[in-house]
Amino acid sequence: MWHRKGFRKLNRDPKHRKMMLNNLAKELIDHGKVDTTVARAKESARLVDHLITLAKRNTLHARRQAFAVLQDPKLTDKLFAELGPKYMARSGGYTRVLKLPPRPGDGAELARLTWV
């Protein structure tokens, strides 16, 4: 049964899905925006919101949890030094998904994931 399963499988096996979402989160933290499909953007927004919540805690354990996802010390430092304090007063919803025109090749629904 599919009751209370709150994620999209994105037609990938679990390792590939996790790595793809981690890479989208890295790109968003590094560049501030990422263009992808709507489903991928919504799933990676969930992951990035969790990373910002970790950055707001700013503990050693939270830093290690974020590093487990990002696997990059520079991005982890940027997350905790810049983005965590920036969203300290906000209680959630740190990202937005903006719909874009369909992709010319296959007509897939595209979206841009950005910070609020």
Jmol script that loads the backbone (N, CA, C; Angstrom):
load data "model"
ATOM      1  N   MET A   1       0.834  -1.186   0.000  1.00  0.00           N
ATOM      2  CA  MET A   1       0.000   0.000   0.000  1.00  0.00           C
ATOM      3  C   MET A   1       0.875   1.245   0.000  1.00  0.00           C
ATOM      4  N   TRP A   2       0.306   2.326  -0.432  1.00  0.00           N
ATOM      5  CA  TRP A   2       1.047   3.563  -0.593  1.00  0.00           C
ATOM      6  C   TRP A   2       0.640   4.592   0.463  1.00  0.00           C
ATOM      7  N   HIS A   3       0.059   4.164   1.567  1.00  0.00           N
ATOM      8  CA  HIS A   3      -0.400   5.086   2.589  1.00  0.00           C
ATOM      9  C   HIS A   3       0.784   5.727   3.301  1.00  0.00           C
ATOM     10  N   ARG A   4       0.719   7.032   3.483  1.00  0.00           N
ATOM     11  CA  ARG A   4       1.684   7.818   4.259  1.00  0.00           C
ATOM     12  C   ARG A   4       3.109   7.699   3.749  1.00  0.00           C
ATOM     13  N   LYS A   5       3.264   7.540   2.467  1.00  0.00           N
ATOM     14  CA  LYS A   5       4.581   7.546   1.852  1.00  0.00           C
ATOM     15  C   LYS A   5       4.751   8.912   1.203  1.00  0.00           C
ATOM     16  N   GLY A   6       5.516   9.774   1.842  1.00  0.00           N
ATOM     17  CA  GLY A   6       5.531  11.171   1.426  1.00  0.00           C
ATOM     18  C   GLY A   6       6.687  11.556   0.544  1.00  0.00           C
ATOM     19  N   PHE A   7       7.034  10.764  -0.449  1.00  0.00           N
ATOM     20  CA  PHE A   7       8.090  11.175  -1.361  1.00  0.00           C
ATOM     21  C   PHE A   7       7.817  10.634  -2.759  1.00  0.00           C
ATOM     22  N   ARG A   8       8.490  11.209  -3.729  1.00  0.00           N
ATOM     23  CA  ARG A   8       8.367  10.778  -5.116  1.00  0.00           C
ATOM     24  C   ARG A   8       9.528   9.856  -5.447  1.00  0.00           C
ATOM     25  N   LYS A   9       9.266   8.798  -6.178  1.00  0.00           N
ATOM     26  CA  LYS A   9      10.330   7.861  -6.538  1.00  0.00           C
ATOM     27  C   LYS A   9      11.139   8.351  -7.733  1.00  0.00           C
ATOM     28  N   LEU A  10      10.556   9.207  -8.555  1.00  0.00           N
ATOM     29  CA  LEU A  10      11.233   9.825  -9.700  1.00  0.00           C
ATOM     30  C   LEU A  10      11.788   8.801 -10.677  1.00  0.00           C
ATOM     31  N   ASN A  11      11.208   7.604 -10.692  1.00  0.00           N
ATOM     32  CA  ASN A  11      11.601   6.549 -11.625  1.00  0.00           C
ATOM     33  C   ASN A  11      13.090   6.209 -11.528  1.00  0.00           C
ATOM     34  N   ARG A  12      13.620   6.222 -10.312  1.00  0.00           N
ATOM     35  CA  ARG A  12      15.031   5.928 -10.073  1.00  0.00           C
ATOM     36  C   ARG A  12      15.135   4.906  -8.952  1.00  0.00           C
ATOM     37  N   ASP A  13      16.252   4.178  -8.938  1.00  0.00           N
ATOM     38  CA  ASP A  13      16.499   3.313  -7.787  1.00  0.00           C
ATOM     39  C   ASP A  13      16.961   4.199  -6.622  1.00  0.00           C
ATOM     40  N   PRO A  14      16.893   3.711  -5.388  1.00  0.00           N
ATOM     41  CA  PRO A  14      17.124   4.588  -4.233  1.00  0.00           C
ATOM     42  C   PRO A  14      18.484   5.286  -4.209  1.00  0.00           C
ATOM     43  N   LYS A  15      19.542   4.613  -4.588  1.00  0.00           N
ATOM     44  CA  LYS A  15      20.863   5.245  -4.559  1.00  0.00           C
ATOM     45  C   LYS A  15      20.953   6.387  -5.570  1.00  0.00           C
ATOM     46  N   HIS A  16      20.421   6.136  -6.770  1.00  0.00           N
ATOM     47  CA  HIS A  16      20.466   7.166  -7.810  1.00  0.00           C
ATOM     48  C   HIS A  16      19.604   8.362  -7.431  1.00  0.00           C
ATOM     49  N   ARG A  17      18.425   8.091  -6.868  1.00  0.00           N
ATOM     50  CA  ARG A  17      17.527   9.173  -6.462  1.00  0.00           C
ATOM     51  C   ARG A  17      18.168  10.039  -5.378  1.00  0.00           C
ATOM     52  N   LYS A  18      18.769   9.398  -4.390  1.00  0.00           N
ATOM     53  CA  LYS A  18      19.401  10.138  -3.298  1.00  0.00           C
ATOM     54  C   LYS A  18      20.547  10.994  -3.812  1.00  0.00           C
ATOM     55  N   MET A  19      21.386  10.427  -4.680  1.00  0.00           N
ATOM     56  CA  MET A  19      22.514  11.171  -5.220  1.00  0.00           C
ATOM     57  C   MET A  19      22.044  12.333  -6.098  1.00  0.00           C
ATOM     58  N   MET A  20      20.987  12.109  -6.892  1.00  0.00           N
ATOM     59  CA  MET A  20      20.468  13.168  -7.756  1.00  0.00           C
ATOM     60  C   MET A  20      19.925  14.331  -6.919  1.00  0.00           C
ATOM     61  N   LEU A  21      19.176  14.027  -5.860  1.00  0.00           N
ATOM     62  CA  LEU A  21      18.625  15.081  -5.018  1.00  0.00           C
ATOM     63  C   LEU A  21      19.728  15.803  -4.250  1.00  0.00           C
ATOM     64  N   ASN A  22      20.750  15.067  -3.809  1.00  0.00           N
ATOM     65  CA  ASN A  22      21.886  15.701  -3.143  1.00  0.00           C
ATOM     66  C   ASN A  22      22.599  16.662  -4.090  1.00  0.00           C
ATOM     67  N   ASN A  23      22.768  16.259  -5.353  1.00  0.00           N
ATOM     68  CA  ASN A  23      23.425  17.125  -6.330  1.00  0.00           C
ATOM     69  C   ASN A  23      22.601  18.377  -6.614  1.00  0.00           C
ATOM     70  N   LEU A  24      21.275  18.243  -6.669  1.00  0.00           N
ATOM     71  CA  LEU A  24      20.430  19.423  -6.865  1.00  0.00           C
ATOM     72  C   LEU A  24      20.530  20.367  -5.667  1.00  0.00           C
ATOM     73  N   ALA A  25      20.618  19.802  -4.470  1.00  0.00           N
ATOM     74  CA  ALA A  25      20.766  20.634  -3.275  1.00  0.00           C
ATOM     75  C   ALA A  25      22.107  21.365  -3.294  1.00  0.00           C
ATOM     76  N   LYS A  26      23.156  20.686  -3.712  1.00  0.00           N
ATOM     77  CA  LYS A  26      24.475  21.324  -3.809  1.00  0.00           C
ATOM     78  C   LYS A  26      24.453  22.488  -4.798  1.00  0.00           C
ATOM     79  N   GLU A  27      23.823  22.272  -5.947  1.00  0.00           N
ATOM     80  CA  GLU A  27      23.751  23.321  -6.960  1.00  0.00           C
ATOM     81  C   GLU A  27      22.962  24.525  -6.457  1.00  0.00           C
ATOM     82  N   LEU A  28      21.887  24.280  -5.722  1.00  0.00           N
ATOM     83  CA  LEU A  28      21.098  25.395  -5.195  1.00  0.00           C
ATOM     84  C   LEU A  28      21.890  26.189  -4.167  1.00  0.00           C
ATOM     85  N   ILE A  29      22.603  25.508  -3.288  1.00  0.00           N
ATOM     86  CA  ILE A  29      23.393  26.206  -2.274  1.00  0.00           C
ATOM     87  C   ILE A  29      24.542  26.963  -2.929  1.00  0.00           C
ATOM     88  N   ASP A  30      25.136  26.379  -3.951  1.00  0.00           N
ATOM     89  CA  ASP A  30      26.288  26.994  -4.605  1.00  0.00           C
ATOM     90  C   ASP A  30      25.892  28.163  -5.502  1.00  0.00           C
ATOM     91  N   HIS A  31      24.838  27.997  -6.313  1.00  0.00           N
ATOM     92  CA  HIS A  31      24.496  28.994  -7.324  1.00  0.00           C
ATOM     93  C   HIS A  31      23.252  29.822  -7.006  1.00  0.00           C
ATOM     94  N   GLY A  32      22.433  29.385  -6.062  1.00  0.00           N
ATOM     95  CA  GLY A  32      21.251  30.159  -5.699  1.00  0.00           C
ATOM     96  C   GLY A  32      20.016  29.840  -6.498  1.00  0.00           C
ATOM     97  N   LYS A  33      20.133  29.084  -7.576  1.00  0.00           N
ATOM     98  CA  LYS A  33      18.979  28.654  -8.354  1.00  0.00           C
ATOM     99  C   LYS A  33      19.371  27.419  -9.153  1.00  0.00           C
ATOM    100  N   VAL A  34      18.374  26.629  -9.503  1.00  0.00           N
ATOM    101  CA  VAL A  34      18.599  25.456 -10.328  1.00  0.00           C
ATOM    102  C   VAL A  34      17.340  25.205 -11.153  1.00  0.00           C
ATOM    103  N   ASP A  35      17.534  24.904 -12.427  1.00  0.00           N
ATOM    104  CA  ASP A  35      16.420  24.597 -13.329  1.00  0.00           C
ATOM    105  C   ASP A  35      16.357  23.087 -13.531  1.00  0.00           C
ATOM    106  N   THR A  36      15.183  22.506 -13.290  1.00  0.00           N
ATOM    107  CA  THR A  36      14.997  21.072 -13.413  1.00  0.00           C
ATOM    108  C   THR A  36      13.518  20.803 -13.640  1.00  0.00           C
ATOM    109  N   THR A  37      13.108  19.558 -13.595  1.00  0.00           N
ATOM    110  CA  THR A  37      11.693  19.254 -13.764  1.00  0.00           C
ATOM    111  C   THR A  37      10.935  19.605 -12.478  1.00  0.00           C
ATOM    112  N   VAL A  38       9.637  19.693 -12.586  1.00  0.00           N
ATOM    113  CA  VAL A  38       8.817  20.115 -11.450  1.00  0.00           C
ATOM    114  C   VAL A  38       8.908  19.106 -10.303  1.00  0.00           C
ATOM    115  N   ALA A  39       8.824  17.822 -10.606  1.00  0.00           N
ATOM    116  CA  ALA A  39       8.854  16.805  -9.557  1.00  0.00           C
ATOM    117  C   ALA A  39      10.199  16.797  -8.836  1.00  0.00           C
ATOM    118  N   ARG A  40      11.279  16.904  -9.594  1.00  0.00           N
ATOM    119  CA  ARG A  40      12.607  16.942  -8.984  1.00  0.00           C
ATOM    120  C   ARG A  40      12.781  18.196  -8.131  1.00  0.00           C
ATOM    121  N   ALA A  41      12.269  19.319  -8.608  1.00  0.00           N
ATOM    122  CA  ALA A  41      12.388  20.564  -7.856  1.00  0.00           C
ATOM    123  C   ALA A  41      11.637  20.475  -6.529  1.00  0.00           C
ATOM    124  N   LYS A  42      10.445  19.886  -6.543  1.00  0.00           N
ATOM    125  CA  LYS A  42       9.662  19.786  -5.314  1.00  0.00           C
ATOM    126  C   LYS A  42      10.331  18.849  -4.313  1.00  0.00           C
ATOM    127  N   GLU A  43      10.894  17.763  -4.775  1.00  0.00           N
ATOM    128  CA  GLU A  43      11.577  16.835  -3.866  1.00  0.00           C
ATOM    129  C   GLU A  43      12.868  17.432  -3.329  1.00  0.00           C
ATOM    130  N   SER A  44      13.631  18.106  -4.180  1.00  0.00           N
ATOM    131  CA  SER A  44      14.875  18.695  -3.686  1.00  0.00           C
ATOM    132  C   SER A  44      14.587  19.888  -2.764  1.00  0.00           C
ATOM    133  N   ALA A  45      13.439  20.550  -2.939  1.00  0.00           N
ATOM    134  CA  ALA A  45      13.070  21.628  -2.019  1.00  0.00           C
ATOM    135  C   ALA A  45      12.856  21.080  -0.611  1.00  0.00           C
ATOM    136  N   ARG A  46      12.295  19.881  -0.505  1.00  0.00           N
ATOM    137  CA  ARG A  46      12.120  19.261   0.813  1.00  0.00           C
ATOM    138  C   ARG A  46      13.471  19.016   1.469  1.00  0.00           C
ATOM    139  N   LEU A  47      14.428  18.509   0.692  1.00  0.00           N
ATOM    140  CA  LEU A  47      15.757  18.231   1.230  1.00  0.00           C
ATOM    141  C   LEU A  47      16.461  19.514   1.646  1.00  0.00           C
ATOM    142  N   VAL A  48      16.381  20.537   0.826  1.00  0.00           N
ATOM    143  CA  VAL A  48      17.063  21.800   1.121  1.00  0.00           C
ATOM    144  C   VAL A  48      16.440  22.479   2.336  1.00  0.00           C
ATOM    145  N   ASP A  49      15.124  22.396   2.477  1.00  0.00           N
ATOM    146  CA  ASP A  49      14.484  22.966   3.661  1.00  0.00           C
ATOM    147  C   ASP A  49      14.982  22.272   4.931  1.00  0.00           C
ATOM    148  N   HIS A  50      15.187  20.975   4.853  1.00  0.00           N
ATOM    149  CA  HIS A  50      15.729  20.255   6.010  1.00  0.00           C
ATOM    150  C   HIS A  50      17.172  20.697   6.302  1.00  0.00           C
ATOM    151  N   LEU A  51      17.958  20.935   5.255  1.00  0.00           N
ATOM    152  CA  LEU A  51      19.338  21.389   5.449  1.00  0.00           C
ATOM    153  C   LEU A  51      19.373  22.775   6.096  1.00  0.00           C
ATOM    154  N   ILE A  52      18.468  23.656   5.715  1.00  0.00           N
ATOM    155  CA  ILE A  52      18.416  24.986   6.325  1.00  0.00           C
ATOM    156  C   ILE A  52      18.027  24.873   7.795  1.00  0.00           C
ATOM    157  N   THR A  53      17.109  23.965   8.109  1.00  0.00           N
ATOM    158  CA  THR A  53      16.740  23.749   9.506  1.00  0.00           C
ATOM    159  C   THR A  53      17.943  23.271  10.314  1.00  0.00           C
ATOM    160  N   LEU A  54      18.762  22.403   9.733  1.00  0.00           N
ATOM    161  CA  LEU A  54      19.993  21.977  10.399  1.00  0.00           C
ATOM    162  C   LEU A  54      20.937  23.158  10.593  1.00  0.00           C
ATOM    163  N   ALA A  55      21.045  24.009   9.576  1.00  0.00           N
ATOM    164  CA  ALA A  55      21.943  25.163   9.661  1.00  0.00           C
ATOM    165  C   ALA A  55      21.472  26.153  10.724  1.00  0.00           C
ATOM    166  N   LYS A  56      20.178  26.254  10.944  1.00  0.00           N
ATOM    167  CA  LYS A  56      19.667  27.143  11.972  1.00  0.00           C
ATOM    168  C   LYS A  56      20.007  26.629  13.368  1.00  0.00           C
ATOM    169  N   ARG A  57      20.104  25.307  13.520  1.00  0.00           N
ATOM    170  CA  ARG A  57      20.501  24.739  14.814  1.00  0.00           C
ATOM    171  C   ARG A  57      21.940  25.067  15.152  1.00  0.00           C
ATOM    172  N   ASN A  58      22.813  24.946  14.154  1.00  0.00           N
ATOM    173  CA  ASN A  58      24.228  25.305  14.265  1.00  0.00           C
ATOM    174  C   ASN A  58      24.931  24.566  15.407  1.00  0.00           C
ATOM    175  N   THR A  59      24.761  23.252  15.446  1.00  0.00           N
ATOM    176  CA  THR A  59      25.486  22.418  16.390  1.00  0.00           C
ATOM    177  C   THR A  59      26.444  21.528  15.609  1.00  0.00           C
ATOM    178  N   LEU A  60      27.345  20.899  16.308  1.00  0.00           N
ATOM    179  CA  LEU A  60      28.291  19.996  15.653  1.00  0.00           C
ATOM    180  C   LEU A  60      27.570  18.824  15.007  1.00  0.00           C
ATOM    181  N   HIS A  61      26.584  18.295  15.690  1.00  0.00           N
ATOM    182  CA  HIS A  61      25.827  17.174  15.136  1.00  0.00           C
ATOM    183  C   HIS A  61      25.076  17.588  13.866  1.00  0.00           C
ATOM    184  N   ALA A  62      24.477  18.781  13.882  1.00  0.00           N
ATOM    185  CA  ALA A  62      23.763  19.282  12.706  1.00  0.00           C
ATOM    186  C   ALA A  62      24.733  19.504  11.548  1.00  0.00           C
ATOM    187  N   ARG A  63      25.926  19.999  11.859  1.00  0.00           N
ATOM    188  CA  ARG A  63      26.937  20.218  10.817  1.00  0.00           C
ATOM    189  C   ARG A  63      27.354  18.890  10.192  1.00  0.00           C
ATOM    190  N   ARG A  64      27.495  17.866  11.002  1.00  0.00           N
ATOM    191  CA  ARG A  64      27.879  16.553  10.478  1.00  0.00           C
ATOM    192  C   ARG A  64      26.760  15.933   9.651  1.00  0.00           C
ATOM    193  N   GLN A  65      25.523  16.149  10.062  1.00  0.00           N
ATOM    194  CA  GLN A  65      24.392  15.651   9.280  1.00  0.00           C
ATOM    195  C   GLN A  65      24.317  16.349   7.924  1.00  0.00           C
ATOM    196  N   ALA A  66      24.558  17.649   7.901  1.00  0.00           N
ATOM    197  CA  ALA A  66      24.533  18.393   6.640  1.00  0.00           C
ATOM    198  C   ALA A  66      25.696  17.964   5.751  1.00  0.00           C
ATOM    199  N   PHE A  67      26.862  17.728   6.348  1.00  0.00           N
ATOM    200  CA  PHE A  67      28.014  17.294   5.556  1.00  0.00           C
ATOM    201  C   PHE A  67      27.778  15.914   4.956  1.00  0.00           C
ATOM    202  N   ALA A  68      27.016  15.060   5.632  1.00  0.00           N
ATOM    203  CA  ALA A  68      26.697  13.741   5.102  1.00  0.00           C
ATOM    204  C   ALA A  68      25.901  13.847   3.800  1.00  0.00           C
ATOM    205  N   VAL A  69      25.115  14.904   3.665  1.00  0.00           N
ATOM    206  CA  VAL A  69      24.346  15.117   2.437  1.00  0.00           C
ATOM    207  C   VAL A  69      25.196  15.834   1.394  1.00  0.00           C
ATOM    208  N   LEU A  70      25.885  16.893   1.793  1.00  0.00           N
ATOM    209  CA  LEU A  70      26.576  17.757   0.833  1.00  0.00           C
ATOM    210  C   LEU A  70      27.932  17.201   0.394  1.00  0.00           C
ATOM    211  N   GLN A  71      28.656  16.545   1.276  1.00  0.00           N
ATOM    212  CA  GLN A  71      29.966  15.973   0.975  1.00  0.00           C
ATOM    213  C   GLN A  71      30.956  17.016   0.461  1.00  0.00           C
ATOM    214  N   ASP A  72      30.823  18.249   0.932  1.00  0.00           N
ATOM    215  CA  ASP A  72      31.723  19.317   0.515  1.00  0.00           C
ATOM    216  C   ASP A  72      31.875  20.300   1.673  1.00  0.00           C
ATOM    217  N   PRO A  73      33.084  20.447   2.224  1.00  0.00           N
ATOM    218  CA  PRO A  73      33.255  21.345   3.370  1.00  0.00           C
ATOM    219  C   PRO A  73      32.940  22.805   3.058  1.00  0.00           C
ATOM    220  N   LYS A  74      33.244  23.266   1.836  1.00  0.00           N
ATOM    221  CA  LYS A  74      32.974  24.663   1.480  1.00  0.00           C
ATOM    222  C   LYS A  74      31.477  24.946   1.443  1.00  0.00           C
ATOM    223  N   LEU A  75      30.704  24.018   0.861  1.00  0.00           N
ATOM    224  CA  LEU A  75      29.259  24.216   0.817  1.00  0.00           C
ATOM    225  C   LEU A  75      28.642  24.117   2.207  1.00  0.00           C
ATOM    226  N   THR A  76      29.187  23.238   3.038  1.00  0.00           N
ATOM    227  CA  THR A  76      28.691  23.122   4.408  1.00  0.00           C
ATOM    228  C   THR A  76      28.962  24.407   5.177  1.00  0.00           C
ATOM    229  N   ASP A  77      30.151  24.977   5.001  1.00  0.00           N
ATOM    230  CA  ASP A  77      30.461  26.246   5.659  1.00  0.00           C
ATOM    231  C   ASP A  77      29.555  27.366   5.163  1.00  0.00           C
ATOM    232  N   LYS A  78      29.298  27.393   3.849  1.00  0.00           N
ATOM    233  CA  LYS A  78      28.409  28.419   3.298  1.00  0.00           C
ATOM    234  C   LYS A  78      26.999  28.258   3.864  1.00  0.00           C
ATOM    235  N   LEU A  79      26.550  27.014   3.979  1.00  0.00           N
ATOM    236  CA  LEU A  79      25.223  26.742   4.526  1.00  0.00           C
ATOM    237  C   LEU A  79      25.098  27.259   5.950  1.00  0.00           C
ATOM    238  N   PHE A  80      26.109  27.001   6.780  1.00  0.00           N
ATOM    239  CA  PHE A  80      26.032  27.376   8.190  1.00  0.00           C
ATOM    240  C   PHE A  80      26.415  28.832   8.441  1.00  0.00           C
ATOM    241  N   ALA A  81      27.277  29.403   7.607  1.00  0.00           N
ATOM    242  CA  ALA A  81      27.719  30.787   7.841  1.00  0.00           C
ATOM    243  C   ALA A  81      26.785  31.817   7.211  1.00  0.00           C
ATOM    244  N   GLU A  82      26.252  31.534   6.029  1.00  0.00           N
ATOM    245  CA  GLU A  82      25.437  32.525   5.314  1.00  0.00           C
ATOM    246  C   GLU A  82      23.938  32.221   5.374  1.00  0.00           C
ATOM    247  N   LEU A  83      23.565  31.004   4.971  1.00  0.00           N
ATOM    248  CA  LEU A  83      22.146  30.707   4.790  1.00  0.00           C
ATOM    249  C   LEU A  83      21.419  30.464   6.112  1.00  0.00           C
ATOM    250  N   GLY A  84      22.065  29.823   7.071  1.00  0.00           N
ATOM    251  CA  GLY A  84      21.424  29.578   8.362  1.00  0.00           C
ATOM    252  C   GLY A  84      21.028  30.859   9.072  1.00  0.00           C
ATOM    253  N   PRO A  85      21.976  31.802   9.254  1.00  0.00           N
ATOM    254  CA  PRO A  85      21.603  33.073   9.896  1.00  0.00           C
ATOM    255  C   PRO A  85      20.608  33.906   9.082  1.00  0.00           C
ATOM    256  N   LYS A  86      20.654  33.780   7.754  1.00  0.00           N
ATOM    257  CA  LYS A  86      19.746  34.549   6.910  1.00  0.00           C
ATOM    258  C   LYS A  86      18.281  34.175   7.161  1.00  0.00           C
ATOM    259  N   TYR A  87      18.030  32.890   7.410  1.00  0.00           N
ATOM    260  CA  TYR A  87      16.660  32.412   7.593  1.00  0.00           C
ATOM    261  C   TYR A  87      16.336  32.106   9.051  1.00  0.00           C
ATOM    262  N   MET A  88      17.073  32.689   9.984  1.00  0.00           N
ATOM    263  CA  MET A  88      16.863  32.400  11.399  1.00  0.00           C
ATOM    264  C   MET A  88      15.466  32.817  11.867  1.00  0.00           C
ATOM    265  N   ALA A  89      14.940  33.915  11.365  1.00  0.00           N
ATOM    266  CA  ALA A  89      13.628  34.394  11.802  1.00  0.00           C
ATOM    267  C   ALA A  89      12.479  33.697  11.079  1.00  0.00           C
ATOM    268  N   ARG A  90      12.772  32.965  10.043  1.00  0.00           N
ATOM    269  CA  ARG A  90      11.735  32.312   9.245  1.00  0.00           C
ATOM    270  C   ARG A  90      11.519  30.893   9.766  1.00  0.00           C
ATOM    271  N   SER A  91      10.263  30.466   9.874  1.00  0.00           N
ATOM    272  CA  SER A  91       9.972  29.165  10.477  1.00  0.00           C
ATOM    273  C   SER A  91       9.865  28.031   9.465  1.00  0.00           C
ATOM    274  N   GLY A  92       9.979  28.309   8.189  1.00  0.00           N
ATOM    275  CA  GLY A  92       9.903  27.266   7.171  1.00  0.00           C
ATOM    276  C   GLY A  92       9.665  27.884   5.815  1.00  0.00           C
ATOM    277  N   GLY A  93       9.679  27.064   4.783  1.00  0.00           N
ATOM    278  CA  GLY A  93       9.432  27.553   3.434  1.00  0.00           C
ATOM    279  C   GLY A  93      10.551  28.425   2.931  1.00  0.00           C
ATOM    280  N   TYR A  94      11.754  27.878   2.885  1.00  0.00           N
ATOM    281  CA  TYR A  94      12.932  28.659   2.504  1.00  0.00           C
ATOM    282  C   TYR A  94      13.157  28.693   1.000  1.00  0.00           C
ATOM    283  N   THR A  95      12.456  27.855   0.260  1.00  0.00           N
ATOM    284  CA  THR A  95      12.643  27.784  -1.185  1.00  0.00           C
ATOM    285  C   THR A  95      11.306  28.021  -1.882  1.00  0.00           C
ATOM    286  N   ARG A  96      11.394  28.346  -3.166  1.00  0.00           N
ATOM    287  CA  ARG A  96      10.194  28.476  -3.986  1.00  0.00           C
ATOM    288  C   ARG A  96      10.428  27.756  -5.304  1.00  0.00           C
ATOM    289  N   VAL A  97       9.363  27.194  -5.841  1.00  0.00           N
ATOM    290  CA  VAL A  97       9.407  26.492  -7.119  1.00  0.00           C
ATOM    291  C   VAL A  97       8.584  27.305  -8.105  1.00  0.00           C
ATOM    292  N   LEU A  98       9.258  27.864  -9.107  1.00  0.00           N
ATOM    293  CA  LEU A  98       8.600  28.669 -10.134  1.00  0.00           C
ATOM    294  C   LEU A  98       8.497  27.846 -11.410  1.00  0.00           C
ATOM    295  N   LYS A  99       7.304  27.766 -11.980  1.00  0.00           N
ATOM    296  CA  LYS A  99       7.111  26.997 -13.206  1.00  0.00           C
ATOM    297  C   LYS A  99       7.715  27.755 -14.391  1.00  0.00           C
ATOM    298  N   LEU A 100       8.332  27.002 -15.305  1.00  0.00           N
ATOM    299  CA  LEU A 100       8.925  27.542 -16.521  1.00  0.00           C
ATOM    300  C   LEU A 100       8.201  26.947 -17.723  1.00  0.00           C
ATOM    301  N   PRO A 101       8.431  27.486 -18.918  1.00  0.00           N
ATOM    302  CA  PRO A 101       7.830  26.882 -20.122  1.00  0.00           C
ATOM    303  C   PRO A 101       8.346  25.462 -20.330  1.00  0.00           C
ATOM    304  N   PRO A 102       7.583  24.628 -21.027  1.00  0.00           N
ATOM    305  CA  PRO A 102       8.006  23.241 -21.238  1.00  0.00           C
ATOM    306  C   PRO A 102       9.319  23.145 -22.009  1.00  0.00           C
ATOM    307  N   ARG A 103      10.031  22.061 -21.769  1.00  0.00           N
ATOM    308  CA  ARG A 103      11.302  21.823 -22.449  1.00  0.00           C
ATOM    309  C   ARG A 103      11.022  21.534 -23.926  1.00  0.00           C
ATOM    310  N   PRO A 104      11.790  22.138 -24.845  1.00  0.00           N
ATOM    311  CA  PRO A 104      11.504  21.970 -26.271  1.00  0.00           C
ATOM    312  C   PRO A 104      11.638  20.532 -26.771  1.00  0.00           C
ATOM    313  N   GLY A 105      12.577  19.785 -26.260  1.00  0.00           N
ATOM    314  CA  GLY A 105      12.834  18.456 -26.799  1.00  0.00           C
ATOM    315  C   GLY A 105      11.732  17.457 -26.531  1.00  0.00           C
ATOM    316  N   ASP A 106      11.316  17.341 -25.275  1.00  0.00           N
ATOM    317  CA  ASP A 106      10.331  16.320 -24.928  1.00  0.00           C
ATOM    318  C   ASP A 106       9.079  16.886 -24.276  1.00  0.00           C
ATOM    319  N   GLY A 107       9.002  18.195 -24.091  1.00  0.00           N
ATOM    320  CA  GLY A 107       7.807  18.811 -23.531  1.00  0.00           C
ATOM    321  C   GLY A 107       7.648  18.621 -22.036  1.00  0.00           C
ATOM    322  N   ALA A 108       8.733  18.270 -21.352  1.00  0.00           N
ATOM    323  CA  ALA A 108       8.655  18.059 -19.907  1.00  0.00           C
ATOM    324  C   ALA A 108       8.397  19.384 -19.189  1.00  0.00           C
ATOM    325  N   GLU A 109       7.635  19.329 -18.103  1.00  0.00           N
ATOM    326  CA  GLU A 109       7.350  20.524 -17.308  1.00  0.00           C
ATOM    327  C   GLU A 109       8.607  20.901 -16.543  1.00  0.00           C
ATOM    328  N   LEU A 110       9.081  22.107 -16.741  1.00  0.00           N
ATOM    329  CA  LEU A 110      10.285  22.573 -16.068  1.00  0.00           C
ATOM    330  C   LEU A 110       9.933  23.544 -14.951  1.00  0.00           C
ATOM    331  N   ALA A 111      10.848  23.653 -14.001  1.00  0.00           N
ATOM    332  CA  ALA A 111      10.665  24.578 -12.881  1.00  0.00           C
ATOM    333  C   ALA A 111      12.014  25.098 -12.444  1.00  0.00           C
ATOM    334  N   ARG A 112      12.012  26.260 -11.821  1.00  0.00           N
ATOM    335  CA  ARG A 112      13.228  26.857 -11.266  1.00  0.00           C
ATOM    336  C   ARG A 112      13.091  26.868  -9.747  1.00  0.00           C
ATOM    337  N   LEU A 113      14.071  26.265  -9.088  1.00  0.00           N
ATOM    338  CA  LEU A 113      14.104  26.221  -7.633  1.00  0.00           C
ATOM    339  C   LEU A 113      15.020  27.342  -7.159  1.00  0.00           C
ATOM    340  N   THR A 114      14.481  28.268  -6.350  1.00  0.00           N
ATOM    341  CA  THR A 114      15.259  29.404  -5.874  1.00  0.00           C
ATOM    342  C   THR A 114      14.999  29.595  -4.377  1.00  0.00           C
ATOM    343  N   TRP A 115      15.786  30.476  -3.783  1.00  0.00           N
ATOM    344  CA  TRP A 115      15.575  30.842  -2.385  1.00  0.00           C
ATOM    345  C   TRP A 115      14.472  31.873  -2.287  1.00  0.00           C
ATOM    346  N   VAL A 116      13.812  31.921  -1.163  1.00  0.00           N
ATOM    347  CA  VAL A 116      12.777  32.933  -0.920  1.00  0.00           C
ATOM    348  C   VAL A 116      13.436  34.234  -0.545  1.00  0.00           C
TER     349      VAL A 116
END
end "model"
wireframe off; spacefill off
backbone 0.3
color backbone group
